[in-house]
């Protein structure tokens, strides 16, 4: 039986997680892997640039219509034969957003999705502003063994990455969950390379990829496409292809050593002066 790679990508809302995940999924699929991307955001928009106009209902929406959902009800086939599922969430102001993830994971298990689709790699796109019980499900239930943090050099994105690493440490100490590295989705912030490298060093991990800021990303997304599909010959598409290759080859998996609040504040204020 082949080994199933289950990878969770966490980061602050708006940092470019879904863009990164979709382009990563597309690149991996182009490399010959059977990829399933599971969107774990209540907005249910993680996979929109893979599926274009053929988006199906989220798992929660589907279960409102029929209790006994089948595989075709929740899975959409996207660009380059990627497979896509959106967990979904409650209407704003009602219920727990994390509940959609819990329900989606239960349905995925019940329908034996990974085996039925002969999946090689699962990518979980998870909101990381708050690592509550629901959003921590891919880690807490040991679905995802590998975690990558998407950040930029901006303070709140770095804070979220450090905060998420605390959850990874907690779960990693009693399971096989490990941190594979940081993906820097660059915003050209002040001392961005220095402070992101410093955070990686302090939490005992690596920066596995630097993703440049490029308007080609927005141009492709306006057409509901990934860069890998919409601009396959671009330098940006090569960046995502390289990211996919680095993740496949990565063996540097660690239990992180997150900073406490005082240490984090010092790092932000004096990024070049910390030992």
C-alpha positions as CSV (number, residue, x, y, z in Angstrom):
1,X,0.0,0.0,0.0
2,X,1.4,3.4,-1.0
3,X,2.1,6.1,1.6
4,X,-0.5,8.9,1.7
5,X,1.0,12.3,2.3
6,X,-1.3,14.5,4.3
7,X,-0.2,18.2,4.5
8,X,-1.9,21.0,6.4
9,X,-1.2,24.6,5.4
10,X,-1.9,27.1,8.1
11,X,-1.7,30.9,8.2
12,X,-3.4,34.2,9.0
13,X,-6.6,34.9,7.1
14,X,-5.8,37.0,3.9
15,X,-2.1,36.0,3.8
16,X,-2.5,34.0,0.6
17,X,-3.0,30.5,1.9
18,X,-5.6,29.5,-0.6
19,X,-3.7,30.9,-3.5
20,X,-0.6,29.0,-2.3
21,X,-2.5,25.8,-1.7
22,X,-4.3,25.9,-5.1
23,X,-1.1,26.5,-7.0
24,X,0.7,23.9,-5.0
25,X,-2.1,21.4,-5.7
26,X,-2.0,22.2,-9.4
27,X,1.8,21.9,-9.5
28,X,1.8,18.6,-7.7
29,X,-0.9,17.2,-10.0
30,X,1.2,18.3,-13.0
31,X,4.1,16.4,-11.6
32,X,2.0,13.2,-11.7
33,X,0.5,13.0,-8.2
34,X,-3.2,12.4,-7.4
35,X,-4.0,15.4,-5.3
36,X,-7.0,16.2,-3.1
37,X,-7.4,19.7,-1.7
38,X,-9.7,20.2,1.3
39,X,-10.8,23.8,2.0
40,X,-11.2,24.2,5.8
41,X,-12.5,27.8,5.7
42,X,-16.2,28.6,6.3
43,X,-16.1,30.9,3.2
44,X,-15.7,27.7,1.1
45,X,-13.5,29.5,-1.4
46,X,-10.2,27.5,-1.1
47,X,-10.5,25.6,-4.4
48,X,-12.3,28.2,-6.6
49,X,-9.3,28.7,-8.8
50,X,-9.0,25.0,-9.4
51,X,-12.6,24.3,-10.2
52,X,-13.6,27.5,-12.0
53,X,-17.3,27.8,-12.6
54,X,-18.2,24.2,-11.8
55,X,-18.1,24.6,-8.0
56,X,-20.3,22.2,-6.0
57,X,-21.9,22.8,-2.6
58,X,-19.8,22.5,0.5
59,X,-20.1,19.5,2.7
60,X,-22.3,21.4,5.2
61,X,-24.5,22.7,2.4
62,X,-24.8,19.3,0.9
63,X,-25.8,17.7,4.2
64,X,-28.6,20.2,4.7
65,X,-30.1,18.8,1.5
66,X,-29.5,15.1,2.0
67,X,-28.2,13.1,5.0
68,X,-26.6,10.4,3.0
69,X,-24.2,12.3,0.8
70,X,-22.2,10.3,-1.7
71,X,-18.7,10.9,-3.1
72,X,-19.9,12.8,-6.2
73,X,-22.0,15.1,-4.0
74,X,-18.9,16.6,-2.2
75,X,-16.0,16.1,-4.6
76,X,-15.3,18.3,-7.6
77,X,-12.7,17.5,-10.2
78,X,-10.6,20.6,-11.0
79,X,-7.6,21.7,-13.2
80,X,-5.1,19.0,-14.0
81,X,-7.3,16.3,-12.5
82,X,-7.1,17.7,-9.0
83,X,-9.9,16.7,-6.6
84,X,-11.5,19.4,-4.4
85,X,-13.7,19.4,-1.3
86,X,-15.0,22.5,0.6
87,X,-15.9,21.9,4.3
88,X,-18.0,25.1,4.5
89,X,-19.4,26.7,7.6
90,X,-22.5,28.2,9.2
91,X,-24.0,31.5,8.3
92,X,-22.3,34.4,10.0
93,X,-23.3,34.7,13.6
94,X,-24.7,31.2,13.9
95,X,-22.8,28.1,15.1
96,X,-19.1,27.2,15.2
97,X,-17.0,27.6,12.0
98,X,-14.8,24.8,13.1
99,X,-17.8,22.4,13.1
100,X,-17.6,22.4,9.3
101,X,-14.1,20.9,9.4
102,X,-15.1,18.3,11.9
103,X,-18.2,17.3,9.8
104,X,-16.1,17.2,6.6
105,X,-13.5,15.0,8.2
106,X,-16.2,12.6,9.4
107,X,-17.7,12.4,5.9
108,X,-14.3,11.9,4.2
109,X,-13.7,9.0,6.5
110,X,-17.2,7.6,6.1
111,X,-17.0,7.7,2.3
112,X,-13.4,6.3,2.3
113,X,-12.5,9.2,0.0
114,X,-8.7,8.8,-0.1
115,X,-8.9,5.2,-1.1
116,X,-11.8,5.5,-3.5
117,X,-10.0,8.3,-5.4
118,X,-6.6,6.6,-5.0
119,X,-5.1,9.9,-3.6
120,X,-1.4,10.4,-3.2
121,X,-1.4,13.8,-1.4
122,X,-4.0,15.6,0.6
123,X,-3.7,19.4,1.1
124,X,-5.7,20.9,3.9
125,X,-6.1,24.6,3.6
126,X,-6.8,25.8,7.2
127,X,-7.6,29.2,8.6
128,X,-4.9,30.0,11.2
129,X,-6.0,33.2,13.0
130,X,-7.5,31.0,15.8
131,X,-6.4,27.4,16.3
132,X,-9.6,26.3,18.1
133,X,-10.7,22.7,18.4
134,X,-12.4,22.7,15.0
135,X,-9.6,24.3,13.1
136,X,-7.1,22.1,14.8
137,X,-8.9,18.9,13.7
138,X,-6.4,18.0,10.9
139,X,-3.7,18.0,13.6
140,X,-5.7,16.8,16.6
141,X,-7.1,13.8,14.8
142,X,-3.8,13.1,13.1
143,X,-5.1,13.5,9.6
144,X,-2.2,15.8,8.7
145,X,1.3,14.6,9.6
146,X,3.1,17.6,7.9
147,X,2.4,21.2,8.5
148,X,3.5,24.3,6.6
149,X,3.0,27.9,7.8
150,X,2.3,30.6,5.3
151,X,3.4,34.1,6.5
152,X,4.9,37.3,5.3
153,X,7.1,39.8,7.1
154,X,4.1,41.6,8.5
155,X,3.8,41.5,12.3
156,X,0.3,39.9,12.5
157,X,1.1,37.3,10.0
158,X,4.3,36.4,11.9
159,X,2.3,36.4,15.2
160,X,-0.2,33.9,13.7
161,X,2.6,31.7,12.5
162,X,4.3,31.6,15.9
163,X,0.9,31.0,17.6
164,X,0.1,28.1,15.2
165,X,3.5,26.6,16.0
166,X,2.4,26.4,19.6
167,X,-0.4,24.1,18.6
168,X,1.9,22.1,16.4
169,X,4.3,21.6,19.4
170,X,1.4,20.6,21.6
171,X,0.1,17.9,19.2
172,X,3.6,16.9,18.1
173,X,4.6,16.0,21.6
174,X,1.9,13.2,21.6
175,X,1.6,12.3,18.0
176,X,3.5,12.2,14.7
177,X,2.5,15.8,13.6
178,X,5.5,17.8,12.5
179,X,6.4,21.2,11.1
180,X,7.9,21.1,7.7
181,X,8.7,24.8,7.3
182,X,7.6,28.3,6.5
183,X,6.4,29.5,3.1
184,X,6.9,33.3,2.9
185,X,4.3,34.9,0.7
186,X,6.2,38.1,0.3
187,X,4.6,41.5,0.8
188,X,7.8,43.5,0.6
189,X,7.5,44.4,4.3
190,X,10.3,46.1,6.1
191,X,13.2,43.7,6.7
192,X,11.0,40.9,5.5
193,X,13.7,38.3,4.7
194,X,15.5,39.0,7.9
195,X,12.6,38.7,10.3
196,X,11.1,35.7,8.6
197,X,14.4,33.9,8.6
198,X,14.8,34.9,12.3
199,X,11.4,33.4,13.2
200,X,12.2,30.2,11.3
201,X,15.5,29.9,13.3
202,X,13.8,30.7,16.6
203,X,11.1,28.0,16.1
204,X,13.7,25.5,14.8
205,X,12.4,25.2,11.3
206,X,13.3,26.4,7.8
207,X,12.0,28.8,5.2
208,X,11.2,26.3,2.4
209,X,10.1,28.9,-0.2
210,X,10.0,32.6,-0.9
211,X,7.0,33.5,-3.1
212,X,7.5,36.8,-4.9
213,X,4.7,39.4,-5.0
214,X,3.6,39.4,-8.7
215,X,0.5,40.9,-10.4
216,X,0.2,37.7,-12.5
217,X,-1.4,36.0,-9.5
218,X,-4.3,38.5,-9.4
219,X,-4.6,38.5,-13.2
220,X,-5.1,34.7,-13.2
221,X,-7.4,34.8,-10.1
222,X,-9.7,37.3,-11.9
223,X,-10.2,34.5,-14.4
224,X,-10.7,31.9,-11.7
225,X,-7.5,30.2,-12.5
226,X,-4.3,29.3,-10.7
227,X,-1.0,30.7,-12.1
228,X,0.0,27.2,-12.9
229,X,-3.0,27.0,-15.3
230,X,-3.4,30.6,-16.4
231,X,0.3,31.5,-16.9
232,X,2.2,28.2,-17.1
233,X,5.3,29.6,-18.6
234,X,5.7,32.5,-16.1
235,X,8.4,32.8,-13.5
236,X,5.7,32.7,-10.9
237,X,4.4,29.3,-12.1
238,X,8.0,28.0,-11.8
239,X,8.1,29.2,-8.1
240,X,5.0,27.1,-7.3
241,X,6.5,24.1,-9.2
242,X,9.7,24.5,-7.2
243,X,7.7,24.6,-4.0
244,X,5.9,21.4,-4.9
245,X,9.3,19.7,-5.5
246,X,10.7,21.0,-2.3
247,X,7.8,19.7,-0.3
248,X,7.9,16.3,-1.9
249,X,11.7,16.1,-1.1
250,X,11.5,17.6,2.4
251,X,12.6,15.4,5.3
252,X,13.3,18.2,7.7
253,X,10.3,17.7,10.0
254,X,10.5,19.1,13.5
255,X,8.5,19.7,16.7
256,X,8.8,23.5,16.8
257,X,10.0,25.7,19.6
258,X,7.7,28.6,19.5
259,X,8.5,32.0,21.1
260,X,6.6,33.3,24.1
261,X,5.0,36.7,23.8
262,X,8.0,38.5,25.2
263,X,10.4,36.8,22.9
264,X,8.2,37.4,19.9
265,X,7.9,41.1,20.7
266,X,11.7,41.3,21.0
267,X,12.2,39.6,17.7
268,X,9.8,42.1,15.9
269,X,11.4,45.1,17.5
270,X,15.0,44.0,17.1
271,X,15.1,41.5,14.2
272,X,18.8,41.9,13.5
273,X,20.0,42.0,17.2
274,X,18.6,38.8,18.7
275,X,21.1,35.9,19.2
